[in-house]
């Protein structure tokens, strides 16, 4: 399933169904504007070998060290950049969720 298909399903089917049961919270505009689209707070790309190493060493992706990445040179640098992107994306998602929770108080 593609991301667009998932987003369409959420907007056209899931949210209306949840609304009928009063299970959707109204999010303030200042928080909602952080969404990428509708109810999407982030799109996490496939981090391939980082996920493999994370599972291999039972360490979160953002905590892998150079040795655990088992690469050198350009490949290691690419993995480290992806690791930083991963960390940033999850930090951003956490901030959005914190904003939503605070708005609900």
C-alpha angles and dihedrals in degrees: 000000000000124000092247090054091051092048091048091050092050093050099040103036118007100047095045090049092050091046090058088062093043091247099132122089120215106241118211114248094243089059097037092054088069090066115104091220131347105313097352113115094175145352110223113204124214108277091193111182093024090063090047092052091044091055093042093055097031089235128128113258092246091054099053112121127212093263092052091051087063095210140098140203120006094355092053091047091051091050091050091051090050089047090055091047090051092050092048093049093051092045090052091049091050091052091051092049091048089051091052092049092048091049089054094058 
